[in-house]
Amino acid sequence: KKGTNEIYIIVKGVRGEEIAVYGDTDPSIDFLSNHIAKNSERITLMLLFLYAFIGFYHMLLFVKRTKEKYNLFFASFCTALAVYLYTRSNSIYELGIDPMLITRVEYIFLFYTTFFSMAFFECFLKGKNGLPTKFTFVFITLITLPMFFVEIVIAYKLLLVWQLFTLITFVYSIYLMIWAMFKKHQDSKRLFFGFIVLVSTGVWDILGSMGISKSIQNHG
């Protein structure tokens, strides 16, 4: 329609935090319907439901066979990942929850995915959880507890600590996979292939959030 159109951009920041616009694509002006189509979350919500369903299924397996604790850890990992994905979607803002609270919940569940995944691999491949998994649980808990009361700027720094620590746990998990293959574990090869895919996406996501992957693309 002809006439005067006004665009208001409200930038809200937190003291001590860098103000920036994040995204893989450049900002653009378009019709709302076109933006909605471009930013459709159908795939994200489908993955969310899939992770939640798999988590529920493995939780039922654990309830039926409580000695197989790896089912509990895998169910917890899938559930935590589903909650994390939901906090990253735009749908959660329809609940009217404080965005800062959403960020805190997002980080808490994200942090514990590291522990649950490591506990699953060690329990499944070795039959029990050793010192590395116990240390991971203590470390993740120590950086998670402050999320309930620290300022969001500190929460961002704790996120960086988690990212660096998770990269280290990836190395230990790869060692577990290689060790299991030498021990001729029945499912080690199939698990290793899936783990490589998980690690690749996880590392790229961490590097992306740290701004490293984008600099690699720009120099590529």
C-alpha positions as CSV (number, residue, x, y, z in Angstrom):
1,K,0.0,0.0,0.0
2,K,1.1,3.6,-0.7
3,G,1.9,5.7,2.3
4,T,4.5,6.2,4.9
5,N,5.9,3.1,6.5
6,E,7.9,3.3,9.8
7,I,10.2,0.6,11.1
8,Y,11.1,0.5,14.8
9,I,14.1,-1.5,15.9
10,I,14.4,-1.8,19.7
11,V,17.8,-2.9,20.9
12,K,17.9,-4.1,24.5
13,G,21.2,-5.1,26.2
14,V,22.6,-6.1,29.5
15,R,25.3,-4.1,31.3
16,G,28.7,-5.6,30.4
17,E,27.4,-7.5,27.4
18,E,28.3,-6.9,23.8
19,I,25.3,-5.8,21.8
20,A,25.3,-7.5,18.4
21,V,22.9,-9.0,15.9
22,Y,23.5,-12.7,15.4
23,G,22.4,-14.9,12.5
24,D,23.7,-16.9,9.6
25,T,21.9,-14.7,7.1
26,D,21.9,-10.9,6.5
27,P,18.9,-9.0,7.8
28,S,16.3,-8.3,5.2
29,I,13.0,-6.4,4.8
30,D,10.1,-8.5,3.5
31,F,6.5,-9.3,4.0
32,L,5.7,-10.9,7.4
33,S,4.3,-14.0,5.7
34,N,7.6,-14.5,3.8
35,H,9.6,-14.2,7.0
36,I,7.4,-16.7,8.7
37,A,7.9,-19.2,5.8
38,K,11.7,-18.7,5.9
39,N,11.9,-19.1,9.7
40,S,9.5,-22.1,9.9
41,E,10.3,-24.3,12.9
42,R,8.6,-27.4,11.7
43,I,11.8,-29.4,11.3
44,T,13.1,-28.2,14.7
45,L,9.8,-29.1,16.4
46,M,9.8,-32.5,14.7
47,L,13.3,-33.2,15.9
48,L,12.3,-32.1,19.4
49,F,9.3,-34.5,19.4
50,L,11.5,-37.3,18.1
51,Y,14.2,-36.8,20.8
52,A,11.5,-36.6,23.5
53,F,9.8,-39.8,22.2
54,I,13.2,-41.7,22.1
55,G,13.9,-40.5,25.6
56,F,10.6,-41.7,26.8
57,Y,11.1,-45.1,25.1
58,H,14.5,-45.7,26.7
59,M,13.2,-44.6,30.1
60,L,10.5,-47.3,29.8
61,L,13.3,-49.8,29.0
62,F,15.2,-48.7,32.1
63,V,12.1,-49.1,34.3
64,K,11.7,-52.6,32.9
65,R,15.4,-53.5,33.3
66,T,16.9,-51.3,36.0
67,K,20.3,-52.9,35.8
68,E,20.8,-51.4,32.3
69,K,21.6,-47.9,33.6
70,Y,22.8,-46.8,30.2
71,N,19.2,-46.6,29.1
72,L,18.6,-44.1,31.9
73,F,21.5,-42.0,30.8
74,F,20.5,-42.1,27.1
75,A,16.9,-41.2,28.0
76,S,18.1,-38.3,30.1
77,F,20.3,-37.1,27.3
78,C,17.5,-37.2,24.8
79,T,15.1,-35.4,27.2
80,A,17.6,-32.7,28.0
81,L,18.3,-32.2,24.3
82,A,14.6,-31.9,23.6
83,V,14.2,-29.3,26.3
84,Y,17.2,-27.4,25.0
85,L,15.9,-27.4,21.5
86,Y,12.6,-26.1,22.7
87,T,14.2,-23.2,24.6
88,R,16.0,-22.3,21.3
89,S,12.8,-22.2,19.4
90,N,10.6,-19.1,18.9
91,S,7.6,-21.1,20.1
92,I,8.7,-20.9,23.8
93,Y,8.2,-17.1,23.7
94,E,4.5,-17.6,23.2
95,L,4.4,-18.7,26.9
96,G,5.2,-15.2,28.0
97,I,8.2,-16.3,30.1
98,D,11.0,-13.9,30.9
99,P,13.7,-14.3,28.1
100,M,16.5,-14.2,30.7
101,L,14.9,-17.1,32.6
102,I,14.6,-19.0,29.3
103,T,18.3,-18.5,28.7
104,R,19.1,-19.9,32.2
105,V,17.0,-23.0,31.6
106,E,18.6,-23.4,28.2
107,Y,22.1,-23.4,29.6
108,I,21.2,-25.7,32.5
109,F,19.9,-28.5,30.2
110,L,22.6,-27.9,27.6
111,F,25.3,-28.3,30.2
112,Y,23.9,-31.6,31.5
113,T,23.8,-33.1,28.0
114,T,27.6,-33.4,28.3
115,F,27.3,-35.5,31.5
116,F,24.5,-37.7,30.2
117,S,26.2,-38.5,26.9
118,M,29.5,-39.3,28.6
119,A,27.8,-41.4,31.3
120,F,25.9,-43.3,28.6
121,F,29.0,-44.1,26.5
122,E,31.1,-45.2,29.5
123,C,28.3,-47.3,31.0
124,F,27.4,-48.9,27.7
125,L,30.9,-49.6,26.6
126,K,32.6,-50.4,29.9
127,G,29.6,-51.6,31.9
128,K,30.1,-49.1,34.7
129,N,30.9,-45.4,35.2
130,G,34.4,-44.5,36.3
131,L,36.2,-41.5,37.6
132,P,36.0,-39.4,34.4
133,T,32.2,-39.5,34.4
134,K,32.0,-38.8,38.1
135,F,34.4,-35.8,37.7
136,T,32.3,-34.6,34.8
137,F,29.1,-34.7,36.9
138,V,30.8,-32.7,39.7
139,F,32.2,-30.1,37.2
140,I,28.9,-29.7,35.3
141,T,27.0,-29.3,38.6
142,L,29.5,-26.6,39.8
143,I,29.0,-24.5,36.7
144,T,25.2,-25.1,36.6
145,L,24.3,-24.1,40.2
146,P,25.4,-20.4,39.6
147,M,22.9,-20.2,36.7
148,F,20.1,-19.7,39.2
149,F,21.3,-16.4,40.7
150,V,24.3,-14.9,38.7
151,E,23.9,-12.1,36.2
152,I,23.4,-13.2,32.6
153,V,26.8,-11.8,31.7
154,I,28.4,-14.3,34.0
155,A,26.2,-17.0,32.6
156,Y,27.7,-16.3,29.1
157,K,31.2,-16.8,30.6
158,L,30.1,-20.1,32.2
159,L,28.8,-21.1,28.8
160,L,32.3,-20.6,27.4
161,V,33.8,-22.7,30.2
162,W,31.3,-25.5,29.3
163,Q,32.2,-25.3,25.6
164,L,35.9,-25.7,26.3
165,F,35.3,-28.5,28.8
166,T,32.9,-30.3,26.4
167,L,35.6,-30.3,23.7
168,I,37.8,-32.2,26.1
169,T,35.1,-34.8,26.9
170,F,34.8,-35.4,23.2
171,V,38.4,-36.6,23.2
172,Y,37.8,-39.0,26.1
173,S,34.6,-40.3,24.3
174,I,36.6,-41.0,21.2
175,Y,39.1,-42.9,23.3
176,L,36.2,-45.0,24.7
177,M,35.0,-45.8,21.2
178,I,38.5,-46.9,20.0
179,W,39.0,-48.9,23.2
180,A,35.7,-50.7,22.6
181,M,36.5,-51.5,19.0
182,F,39.8,-53.1,20.1
183,K,37.9,-55.1,22.7
184,K,35.5,-56.2,19.9
185,H,32.5,-54.7,21.5
186,Q,29.4,-55.9,19.6
187,D,27.9,-52.4,18.9
188,S,31.1,-50.3,19.1
189,K,31.5,-49.7,15.3
190,R,27.9,-48.6,14.7
191,L,28.0,-46.5,17.9
192,F,31.3,-44.9,16.7
193,F,29.8,-43.9,13.4
194,G,26.9,-42.2,15.1
195,F,29.2,-40.6,17.6
196,I,31.4,-39.1,14.9
197,V,28.3,-37.4,13.4
198,L,27.3,-36.2,16.8
199,V,30.7,-34.9,17.6
200,S,31.1,-33.2,14.2
201,T,27.8,-31.3,14.6
202,G,28.5,-30.6,18.3
203,V,32.0,-29.2,17.7
204,W,30.7,-27.1,14.7
205,D,27.9,-25.7,16.9
206,I,30.4,-24.8,19.7
207,L,32.8,-23.2,17.3
208,G,29.9,-21.3,15.7
209,S,28.7,-19.9,19.0
210,M,32.3,-18.9,19.7
211,G,32.4,-17.1,16.3
212,I,35.2,-19.3,15.1
213,S,33.3,-21.3,12.4
214,K,32.0,-18.1,10.8
215,S,35.6,-16.7,10.6
216,I,36.7,-20.0,8.9
217,Q,33.9,-19.6,6.3
218,N,34.8,-16.0,5.6
219,H,38.5,-16.9,5.0
220,G,37.5,-20.0,3.0
